């Protein structure tokens, strides 16, 4: 069974959003830079992304991620490829 790694939502300001989510929900900051942050919860992670920097998306972990296209190495050490579903939603396939 595939695992959902994270859901990414657009925010206006990374730090303001981190402050809000960490004050109002129980999470830990896994990664943060100027364009996005990853908050960890018990069962899933939430990515906070700036518009025009990263698309809002859902990310799945798959051992065969390279079957979906050329993997790109990211600053946080992960590798993934972005594809679109039939409704043109952005889907990230992360190498497990």
Biopython code that builds the backbone (N, CA, C, O; Angstrom):
import numpy as np
from Bio.PDB.StructureBuilder import StructureBuilder

atoms = [
    (1, "UNK", "N", (0.844, -1.177, 0.000)),
    (1, "UNK", "CA", (0.000, 0.000, 0.000)),
    (1, "UNK", "C", (0.892, 1.244, 0.000)),
    (1, "UNK", "O", (1.874, 1.306, 0.740)),
    (2, "UNK", "N", (0.553, 2.224, -0.822)),
    (2, "UNK", "CA", (1.312, 3.475, -0.862)),
    (2, "UNK", "C", (1.006, 4.321, 0.366)),
    (2, "UNK", "O", (-0.049, 4.190, 0.986)),
    (3, "UNK", "N", (1.950, 5.188, 0.701)),
    (3, "UNK", "CA", (1.794, 6.073, 1.853)),
    (3, "UNK", "C", (1.715, 7.516, 1.366)),
    (3, "UNK", "O", (2.503, 7.940, 0.520)),
    (4, "UNK", "N", (0.749, 8.271, 1.913)),
    (4, "UNK", "CA", (0.722, 9.709, 1.666)),
    (4, "UNK", "C", (1.783, 10.325, 2.562)),
    (4, "UNK", "O", (1.736, 10.172, 3.782)),
    (5, "UNK", "N", (2.727, 11.012, 1.967)),
    (5, "UNK", "CA", (3.817, 11.633, 2.723)),
    (5, "UNK", "C", (3.400, 12.988, 3.275)),
    (5, "UNK", "O", (3.611, 13.275, 4.453)),
    (6, "UNK", "N", (2.810, 13.820, 2.425)),
    (6, "UNK", "CA", (2.346, 15.128, 2.886)),
    (6, "UNK", "C", (1.314, 15.716, 1.935)),
    (6, "UNK", "O", (1.153, 15.280, 0.794)),
    (7, "UNK", "N", (0.630, 16.712, 2.450)),
    (7, "UNK", "CA", (-0.276, 17.556, 1.676)),
    (7, "UNK", "C", (0.339, 18.952, 1.704)),
    (7, "UNK", "O", (0.763, 19.412, 2.764)),
    (8, "UNK", "N", (0.396, 19.627, 0.571)),
    (8, "UNK", "CA", (0.966, 20.978, 0.509)),
    (8, "UNK", "C", (-0.140, 21.988, 0.237)),
    (8, "UNK", "O", (-0.933, 21.835, -0.692)),
    (9, "UNK", "N", (-0.174, 23.030, 1.075)),
    (9, "UNK", "CA", (-1.155, 24.100, 0.899)),
    (9, "UNK", "C", (-0.427, 25.426, 0.705)),
    (9, "UNK", "O", (0.663, 25.630, 1.239)),
    (10, "UNK", "N", (-1.038, 26.321, -0.061)),
    (10, "UNK", "CA", (-0.455, 27.651, -0.271)),
    (10, "UNK", "C", (-0.730, 28.544, 0.929)),
    (10, "UNK", "O", (-1.830, 28.546, 1.481)),
    (11, "UNK", "N", (0.288, 29.302, 1.323)),
    (11, "UNK", "CA", (0.164, 30.280, 2.409)),
    (11, "UNK", "C", (0.743, 31.604, 1.929)),
    (11, "UNK", "O", (1.532, 31.636, 0.985)),
    (12, "UNK", "N", (0.351, 32.694, 2.580)),
    (12, "UNK", "CA", (0.853, 34.017, 2.192)),
    (12, "UNK", "C", (2.229, 34.304, 2.772)),
    (12, "UNK", "O", (3.033, 35.006, 2.159)),
    (13, "UNK", "N", (2.501, 33.756, 3.965)),
    (13, "UNK", "CA", (3.762, 34.020, 4.651)),
    (13, "UNK", "C", (4.163, 32.763, 5.408)),
    (13, "UNK", "O", (3.395, 32.258, 6.226)),
    (14, "UNK", "N", (5.358, 32.255, 5.142)),
    (14, "UNK", "CA", (5.808, 31.005, 5.754)),
    (14, "UNK", "C", (5.877, 31.133, 7.273)),
    (14, "UNK", "O", (5.298, 30.311, 7.984)),
    (15, "UNK", "N", (6.571, 32.144, 7.783)),
    (15, "UNK", "CA", (6.762, 32.253, 9.230)),
    (15, "UNK", "C", (5.446, 32.480, 9.965)),
    (15, "UNK", "O", (5.212, 31.868, 11.008)),
    (16, "UNK", "N", (4.586, 33.346, 9.443)),
    (16, "UNK", "CA", (3.282, 33.567, 10.079)),
    (16, "UNK", "C", (2.481, 32.268, 10.139)),
    (16, "UNK", "O", (1.814, 31.989, 11.135)),
    (17, "UNK", "N", (2.548, 31.488, 9.083)),
    (17, "UNK", "CA", (1.806, 30.226, 9.035)),
    (17, "UNK", "C", (2.397, 29.201, 9.991)),
    (17, "UNK", "O", (1.655, 28.481, 10.660)),
    (18, "UNK", "N", (3.723, 29.127, 10.065)),
    (18, "UNK", "CA", (4.365, 28.233, 11.033)),
    (18, "UNK", "C", (3.931, 28.613, 12.442)),
    (18, "UNK", "O", (3.557, 27.754, 13.240)),
    (19, "UNK", "N", (3.985, 29.898, 12.736)),
    (19, "UNK", "CA", (3.587, 30.365, 14.070)),
    (19, "UNK", "C", (2.151, 29.960, 14.381)),
    (19, "UNK", "O", (1.858, 29.501, 15.484)),
    (20, "UNK", "N", (1.258, 30.129, 13.412)),
    (20, "UNK", "CA", (-0.143, 29.790, 13.641)),
    (20, "UNK", "C", (-0.319, 28.292, 13.859)),
    (20, "UNK", "O", (-0.959, 27.881, 14.827)),
    (21, "UNK", "N", (0.242, 27.470, 12.969)),
    (21, "UNK", "CA", (0.053, 26.021, 13.079)),
    (21, "UNK", "C", (0.709, 25.455, 14.333)),
    (21, "UNK", "O", (0.143, 24.566, 14.969)),
    (22, "UNK", "N", (1.887, 25.947, 14.703)),
    (22, "UNK", "CA", (2.535, 25.422, 15.909)),
    (22, "UNK", "C", (1.841, 25.901, 17.183)),
    (22, "UNK", "O", (1.920, 25.233, 18.214)),
    (23, "UNK", "N", (1.170, 27.037, 17.129)),
    (23, "UNK", "CA", (0.423, 27.535, 18.293)),
    (23, "UNK", "C", (-0.939, 26.864, 18.438)),
    (23, "UNK", "O", (-1.439, 26.711, 19.552)),
    (24, "UNK", "N", (-1.537, 26.466, 17.325)),
    (24, "UNK", "CA", (-2.899, 25.943, 17.351)),
    (24, "UNK", "C", (-3.021, 24.442, 17.144)),
    (24, "UNK", "O", (-4.090, 23.873, 17.365)),
    (25, "UNK", "N", (-1.944, 23.792, 16.725)),
    (25, "UNK", "CA", (-1.957, 22.337, 16.548)),
    (25, "UNK", "C", (-0.669, 21.768, 17.120)),
    (25, "UNK", "O", (0.328, 22.476, 17.264)),
    (26, "UNK", "N", (-0.702, 20.488, 17.442)),
    (26, "UNK", "CA", (0.493, 19.826, 17.977)),
    (26, "UNK", "C", (1.282, 19.235, 16.819)),
    (26, "UNK", "O", (0.913, 18.199, 16.266)),
    (27, "UNK", "N", (2.363, 19.897, 16.460)),
    (27, "UNK", "CA", (3.200, 19.452, 15.350)),
    (27, "UNK", "C", (4.643, 19.844, 15.632)),
    (27, "UNK", "O", (4.930, 20.621, 16.544)),
    (28, "UNK", "N", (5.534, 19.293, 14.838)),
    (28, "UNK", "CA", (6.949, 19.648, 14.911)),
    (28, "UNK", "C", (7.400, 20.144, 13.544)),
    (28, "UNK", "O", (6.948, 19.647, 12.513)),
    (29, "UNK", "N", (8.291, 21.123, 13.546)),
    (29, "UNK", "CA", (8.843, 21.636, 12.299)),
    (29, "UNK", "C", (9.947, 20.685, 11.851)),
    (29, "UNK", "O", (10.940, 20.494, 12.553)),
    (30, "UNK", "N", (9.763, 20.099, 10.687)),
    (30, "UNK", "CA", (10.747, 19.173, 10.135)),
    (30, "UNK", "C", (11.749, 19.891, 9.238)),
    (30, "UNK", "O", (12.930, 19.545, 9.212)),
    (31, "UNK", "N", (11.268, 20.897, 8.501)),
    (31, "UNK", "CA", (12.122, 21.632, 7.566)),
    (31, "UNK", "C", (11.519, 23.012, 7.366)),
    (31, "UNK", "O", (10.299, 23.178, 7.375)),
    (32, "UNK", "N", (12.393, 24.006, 7.182)),
    (32, "UNK", "CA", (11.916, 25.362, 6.910)),
    (32, "UNK", "C", (12.962, 26.123, 6.114)),
    (32, "UNK", "O", (14.151, 26.067, 6.427)),
    (33, "UNK", "N", (12.518, 26.837, 5.081)),
    (33, "UNK", "CA", (13.362, 27.812, 4.395)),
    (33, "UNK", "C", (12.472, 28.985, 3.991)),
    (33, "UNK", "O", (11.365, 29.122, 4.511)),
    (34, "UNK", "N", (12.928, 29.815, 3.090)),
    (34, "UNK", "CA", (12.172, 31.020, 2.725)),
    (34, "UNK", "C", (10.939, 30.751, 1.870)),
    (34, "UNK", "O", (10.054, 31.603, 1.786)),
    (35, "UNK", "N", (10.863, 29.571, 1.228)),
    (35, "UNK", "CA", (9.756, 29.316, 0.304)),
    (35, "UNK", "C", (8.815, 28.208, 0.747)),
    (35, "UNK", "O", (7.716, 28.080, 0.208)),
    (36, "UNK", "N", (9.234, 27.396, 1.730)),
    (36, "UNK", "CA", (8.335, 26.351, 2.211)),
    (36, "UNK", "C", (8.786, 25.816, 3.551)),
    (36, "UNK", "O", (9.928, 26.007, 3.967)),
    (37, "UNK", "N", (7.860, 25.137, 4.222)),
    (37, "UNK", "CA", (8.150, 24.488, 5.499)),
    (37, "UNK", "C", (7.365, 23.184, 5.558)),
    (37, "UNK", "O", (6.315, 23.046, 4.931)),
    (38, "UNK", "N", (7.895, 22.226, 6.326)),
    (38, "UNK", "CA", (7.226, 20.942, 6.496)),
    (38, "UNK", "C", (6.963, 20.730, 7.978)),
    (38, "UNK", "O", (7.886, 20.722, 8.792)),
    (39, "UNK", "N", (5.687, 20.556, 8.317)),
    (39, "UNK", "CA", (5.266, 20.318, 9.694)),
    (39, "UNK", "C", (4.860, 18.859, 9.826)),
    (39, "UNK", "O", (4.086, 18.350, 9.015)),
    (40, "UNK", "N", (5.382, 18.182, 10.850)),
    (40, "UNK", "CA", (5.075, 16.768, 11.056)),
    (40, "UNK", "C", (4.004, 16.586, 12.121)),
    (40, "UNK", "O", (4.033, 17.216, 13.178)),
    (41, "UNK", "N", (3.070, 15.715, 11.815)),
    (41, "UNK", "CA", (2.027, 15.273, 12.735)),
    (41, "UNK", "C", (2.197, 13.772, 12.922)),
    (41, "UNK", "O", (3.041, 13.163, 12.266)),
    (42, "UNK", "N", (1.409, 13.165, 13.805)),
    (42, "UNK", "CA", (1.523, 11.727, 14.048)),
    (42, "UNK", "C", (1.319, 10.895, 12.791)),
    (42, "UNK", "O", (2.021, 9.906, 12.582)),
    (43, "UNK", "N", (0.363, 11.286, 11.950)),
    (43, "UNK", "CA", (-0.017, 10.421, 10.841)),
    (43, "UNK", "C", (0.266, 10.983, 9.449)),
    (43, "UNK", "O", (0.096, 10.274, 8.456)),
    (44, "UNK", "N", (0.697, 12.248, 9.357)),
    (44, "UNK", "CA", (0.931, 12.868, 8.043)),
    (44, "UNK", "C", (1.737, 14.147, 8.252)),
    (44, "UNK", "O", (1.858, 14.636, 9.376)),
    (45, "UNK", "N", (2.271, 14.671, 7.196)),
    (45, "UNK", "CA", (2.967, 15.959, 7.257)),
    (45, "UNK", "C", (2.203, 16.985, 6.428)),
    (45, "UNK", "O", (1.500, 16.648, 5.475)),
    (46, "UNK", "N", (2.364, 18.239, 6.818)),
    (46, "UNK", "CA", (1.729, 19.353, 6.125)),
    (46, "UNK", "C", (2.822, 20.276, 5.614)),
    (46, "UNK", "O", (3.631, 20.779, 6.394)),
    (47, "UNK", "N", (2.846, 20.498, 4.308)),
    (47, "UNK", "CA", (3.803, 21.432, 3.718)),
    (47, "UNK", "C", (3.109, 22.771, 3.515)),
    (47, "UNK", "O", (1.997, 22.839, 2.991)),
    (48, "UNK", "N", (3.779, 23.826, 3.937)),
    (48, "UNK", "CA", (3.304, 25.193, 3.735)),
    (48, "UNK", "C", (4.140, 25.779, 2.615)),
    (48, "UNK", "O", (5.360, 25.876, 2.744)),
    (49, "UNK", "N", (3.509, 26.171, 1.521)),
    (49, "UNK", "CA", (4.250, 26.622, 0.342)),
    (49, "UNK", "C", (3.783, 28.003, -0.101)),
    (49, "UNK", "O", (2.612, 28.354, 0.050)),
    (50, "UNK", "N", (4.703, 28.772, -0.643)),
    (50, "UNK", "CA", (4.363, 30.085, -1.185)),
    (50, "UNK", "C", (3.836, 29.950, -2.609)),
    (50, "UNK", "O", (4.312, 29.105, -3.367)),
    (51, "UNK", "N", (2.856, 30.777, -2.981)),
    (51, "UNK", "CA", (2.350, 30.750, -4.355)),
    (51, "UNK", "C", (3.483, 31.020, -5.352)),
    (51, "UNK", "O", (4.392, 31.803, -5.076)),
    (52, "UNK", "N", (3.417, 30.377, -6.484)),
    (52, "UNK", "CA", (4.392, 30.531, -7.572)),
    (52, "UNK", "C", (5.781, 29.995, -7.241)),
    (52, "UNK", "O", (6.687, 30.110, -8.067)),
    (53, "UNK", "N", (5.975, 29.416, -6.066)),
    (53, "UNK", "CA", (7.261, 28.811, -5.720)),
    (53, "UNK", "C", (7.151, 27.287, -5.756)),
    (53, "UNK", "O", (8.029, 26.601, -6.280)),
    (54, "UNK", "N", (6.072, 26.776, -5.199)),
    (54, "UNK", "CA", (5.782, 25.344, -5.161)),
    (54, "UNK", "C", (4.285, 25.191, -5.382)),
    (54, "UNK", "O", (3.507, 25.978, -4.843)),
    (55, "UNK", "N", (3.866, 24.214, -6.148)),
    (55, "UNK", "CA", (2.419, 24.060, -6.356)),
    (55, "UNK", "C", (1.756, 23.404, -5.147)),
    (55, "UNK", "O", (2.380, 22.579, -4.480)),
    (56, "UNK", "N", (0.498, 23.757, -4.851)),
    (56, "UNK", "CA", (-0.231, 22.967, -3.861)),
    (56, "UNK", "C", (-0.352, 21.550, -4.429)),
    (56, "UNK", "O", (-0.594, 21.382, -5.625)),
    (57, "UNK", "N", (-0.186, 20.536, -3.585)),
    (57, "UNK", "CA", (-0.168, 19.171, -4.101)),
    (57, "UNK", "C", (-0.352, 18.156, -2.981)),
    (57, "UNK", "O", (-0.370, 18.497, -1.798)),
    (58, "UNK", "N", (-0.486, 16.910, -3.386)),
    (58, "UNK", "CA", (-0.435, 15.775, -2.482)),
    (58, "UNK", "C", (0.802, 14.980, -2.876)),
    (58, "UNK", "O", (1.111, 14.850, -4.060)),
    (59, "UNK", "N", (1.512, 14.446, -1.880)),
    (59, "UNK", "CA", (2.748, 13.710, -2.160)),
    (59, "UNK", "C", (2.640, 12.279, -1.647)),
    (59, "UNK", "O", (2.248, 12.037, -0.506)),
    (60, "UNK", "N", (2.993, 11.349, -2.506)),
    (60, "UNK", "CA", (3.011, 9.930, -2.166)),
    (60, "UNK", "C", (4.452, 9.441, -2.126)),
    (60, "UNK", "O", (5.281, 9.881, -2.923)),
    (61, "UNK", "N", (4.756, 8.526, -1.197)),
    (61, "UNK", "CA", (6.057, 7.849, -1.169)),
    (61, "UNK", "C", (5.935, 6.558, -1.957)),
    (61, "UNK", "O", (5.026, 5.762, -1.721)),
    (62, "UNK", "N", (6.856, 6.351, -2.897)),
    (62, "UNK", "CA", (6.850, 5.130, -3.691)),
    (62, "UNK", "C", (8.282, 4.666, -3.926)),
    (62, "UNK", "O", (9.173, 5.479, -4.175)),
    (63, "UNK", "N", (8.497, 3.366, -3.846)),
    (63, "UNK", "CA", (9.831, 2.825, -4.095)),
    (63, "UNK", "C", (10.210, 2.945, -5.565)),
    (63, "UNK", "O", (11.395, 3.009, -5.893)),
    (64, "UNK", "N", (9.224, 2.974, -6.450)),
    (64, "UNK", "CA", (9.482, 3.044, -7.891)),
    (64, "UNK", "C", (9.212, 4.444, -8.447)),
    (64, "UNK", "O", (8.716, 4.574, -9.566)),
    (65, "UNK", "N", (9.528, 5.479, -7.690)),
    (65, "UNK", "CA", (9.228, 6.861, -8.099)),
    (65, "UNK", "C", (9.799, 7.194, -9.472)),
    (65, "UNK", "O", (9.192, 7.955, -10.224)),
    (66, "UNK", "N", (10.948, 6.640, -9.803)),
    (66, "UNK", "CA", (11.579, 6.946, -11.092)),
    (66, "UNK", "C", (10.750, 6.454, -12.274)),
    (66, "UNK", "O", (10.960, 6.908, -13.399)),
    (67, "UNK", "N", (9.814, 5.537, -12.044)),
    (67, "UNK", "CA", (8.928, 5.071, -13.114)),
    (67, "UNK", "C", (7.982, 6.172, -13.601)),
    (67, "UNK", "O", (7.387, 6.047, -14.671)),
    (68, "UNK", "N", (7.841, 7.247, -12.820)),
    (68, "UNK", "CA", (6.921, 8.333, -13.150)),
    (68, "UNK", "C", (7.604, 9.496, -13.863)),
    (68, "UNK", "O", (6.938, 10.443, -14.284)),
    (69, "UNK", "N", (8.919, 9.432, -14.000)),
    (69, "UNK", "CA", (9.659, 10.494, -14.672)),
    (69, "UNK", "C", (11.004, 10.710, -14.011)),
    (69, "UNK", "O", (11.360, 10.023, -13.054)),
    (70, "UNK", "N", (11.742, 11.668, -14.531)),
    (70, "UNK", "CA", (13.080, 11.962, -14.015)),
    (70, "UNK", "C", (12.980, 12.611, -12.630)),
    (70, "UNK", "O", (12.304, 13.624, -12.453)),
    (71, "UNK", "N", (13.660, 12.012, -11.662)),
    (71, "UNK", "CA", (13.641, 12.521, -10.297)),
    (71, "UNK", "C", (14.518, 13.758, -10.175)),
    (71, "UNK", "O", (15.577, 13.852, -10.795)),
    (72, "UNK", "N", (14.058, 14.700, -9.366)),
    (72, "UNK", "CA", (14.817, 15.915, -9.079)),
    (72, "UNK", "C", (15.215, 15.887, -7.611)),
    (72, "UNK", "O", (14.385, 15.614, -6.744)),
    (73, "UNK", "N", (16.481, 16.168, -7.330)),
    (73, "UNK", "CA", (16.974, 16.229, -5.952)),
    (73, "UNK", "C", (16.618, 17.590, -5.367)),
    (73, "UNK", "O", (16.833, 18.623, -6.001)),
    (74, "UNK", "N", (16.068, 17.583, -4.148)),
    (74, "UNK", "CA", (15.642, 18.816, -3.489)),
    (74, "UNK", "C", (16.611, 19.210, -2.376)),
    (74, "UNK", "O", (17.437, 18.407, -1.942)),
    (75, "UNK", "N", (16.496, 20.466, -1.919)),
    (75, "UNK", "CA", (17.381, 20.995, -0.868)),
    (75, "UNK", "C", (17.292, 20.221, 0.432)),
    (75, "UNK", "O", (18.256, 20.177, 1.196)),
    (76, "UNK", "N", (16.149, 19.611, 0.691)),
    (76, "UNK", "CA", (15.986, 18.873, 1.945)),
    (76, "UNK", "C", (16.489, 17.439, 1.844)),
    (76, "UNK", "O", (16.331, 16.665, 2.788)),
    (77, "UNK", "N", (17.095, 17.072, 0.708)),
    (77, "UNK", "CA", (17.677, 15.746, 0.541)),
    (77, "UNK", "C", (16.754, 14.723, -0.102)),
    (77, "UNK", "O", (17.185, 13.606, -0.390)),
    (78, "UNK", "N", (15.501, 15.074, -0.333)),
    (78, "UNK", "CA", (14.577, 14.140, -0.961)),
    (78, "UNK", "C", (14.693, 14.218, -2.484)),
    (78, "UNK", "O", (15.221, 15.186, -3.030)),
    (79, "UNK", "N", (14.194, 13.191, -3.150)),
    (79, "UNK", "CA", (14.124, 13.165, -4.612)),
    (79, "UNK", "C", (12.691, 12.861, -5.008)),
    (79, "UNK", "O", (12.041, 12.002, -4.413)),
    (80, "UNK", "N", (12.199, 13.579, -6.027)),
    (80, "UNK", "CA", (10.811, 13.368, -6.442)),
    (80, "UNK", "C", (10.592, 13.837, -7.868)),
    (80, "UNK", "O", (11.459, 14.446, -8.495)),
    (81, "UNK", "N", (9.405, 13.530, -8.353)),
    (81, "UNK", "CA", (8.945, 14.003, -9.649)),
    (81, "UNK", "C", (7.502, 14.476, -9.464)),
    (81, "UNK", "O", (6.743, 13.884, -8.697)),
    (82, "UNK", "N", (7.130, 15.541, -10.168)),
    (82, "UNK", "CA", (5.756, 16.041, -10.142)),
    (82, "UNK", "C", (5.037, 15.576, -11.400)),
    (82, "UNK", "O", (5.570, 15.656, -12.507)),
    (83, "UNK", "N", (3.817, 15.091, -11.208)),
    (83, "UNK", "CA", (2.950, 14.706, -12.314)),
    (83, "UNK", "C", (1.573, 15.337, -12.065)),
    (83, "UNK", "O", (1.352, 15.944, -11.016)),
    (84, "UNK", "N", (0.668, 15.199, -13.002)),
    (84, "UNK", "CA", (-0.696, 15.707, -12.829)),
    (84, "UNK", "C", (-1.685, 14.571, -12.975)),
    (84, "UNK", "O", (-1.509, 13.678, -13.803)),
    (85, "UNK", "N", (-2.739, 14.615, -12.153)),
    (85, "UNK", "CA", (-3.806, 13.631, -12.285)),
    (85, "UNK", "C", (-4.740, 14.061, -13.425)),
    (85, "UNK", "O", (-4.530, 15.123, -14.011)),
    (86, "UNK", "N", (-5.762, 13.266, -13.752)),
    (86, "UNK", "CA", (-6.648, 13.609, -14.869)),
    (86, "UNK", "C", (-7.377, 14.941, -14.713)),
    (86, "UNK", "O", (-7.810, 15.526, -15.706)),
    (87, "UNK", "N", (-7.518, 15.430, -13.473)),
    (87, "UNK", "CA", (-8.170, 16.725, -13.242)),
    (87, "UNK", "C", (-7.167, 17.861, -13.135)),
    (87, "UNK", "O", (-7.516, 18.977, -12.748)),
    (88, "UNK", "N", (-5.918, 17.568, -13.481)),
    (88, "UNK", "CA", (-4.815, 18.533, -13.487)),
    (88, "UNK", "C", (-4.346, 18.957, -12.090)),
    (88, "UNK", "O", (-3.719, 20.006, -11.939)),
    (89, "UNK", "N", (-4.650, 18.141, -11.063)),
    (89, "UNK", "CA", (-4.097, 18.373, -9.735)),
    (89, "UNK", "C", (-2.646, 17.933, -9.723)),
    (89, "UNK", "O", (-2.291, 16.923, -10.330)),
    (90, "UNK", "N", (-1.815, 18.684, -9.036)),
    (90, "UNK", "CA", (-0.401, 18.357, -8.946)),
    (90, "UNK", "C", (-0.187, 17.242, -7.918)),
    (90, "UNK", "O", (-0.687, 17.303, -6.795)),
    (91, "UNK", "N", (0.566, 16.227, -8.333)),
    (91, "UNK", "CA", (0.873, 15.077, -7.483)),
    (91, "UNK", "C", (2.387, 14.909, -7.469)),
    (91, "UNK", "O", (3.017, 14.824, -8.523)),
    (92, "UNK", "N", (2.962, 14.861, -6.284)),
    (92, "UNK", "CA", (4.400, 14.634, -6.144)),
    (92, "UNK", "C", (4.618, 13.171, -5.797)),
    (92, "UNK", "O", (3.963, 12.630, -4.906)),
    (93, "UNK", "N", (5.543, 12.534, -6.508)),
    (93, "UNK", "CA", (5.924, 11.155, -6.218)),
    (93, "UNK", "C", (7.333, 11.202, -5.629)),
    (93, "UNK", "O", (8.301, 11.502, -6.326)),
    (94, "UNK", "N", (7.429, 10.898, -4.325)),
    (94, "UNK", "CA", (8.707, 10.926, -3.607)),
    (94, "UNK", "C", (9.354, 9.556, -3.628)),
    (94, "UNK", "O", (8.676, 8.541, -3.475)),
    (95, "UNK", "N", (10.659, 9.525, -3.816)),
    (95, "UNK", "CA", (11.409, 8.275, -3.744)),
    (95, "UNK", "C", (11.446, 7.826, -2.295)),
    (95, "UNK", "O", (11.874, 8.574, -1.416)),
    (96, "UNK", "N", (10.998, 6.611, -2.050)),
    (96, "UNK", "CA", (10.976, 6.065, -0.693)),
    (96, "UNK", "C", (12.312, 5.469, -0.349)),
    (96, "UNK", "O", (12.494, 4.957, 0.755)),
]
sb = StructureBuilder()
sb.init_structure("model")
sb.init_model(0)
sb.init_chain("A")
sb.init_seg("    ")
for serial, (resi, resn, name, xyz) in enumerate(atoms, 1):
    if name == "N":
        sb.init_residue(resn, " ", resi, " ")
    sb.init_atom(name, np.array(xyz, "f"), 0.0, 1.0, " ", f" {name:<3s}", serial, name[0])
structure = sb.get_structure()
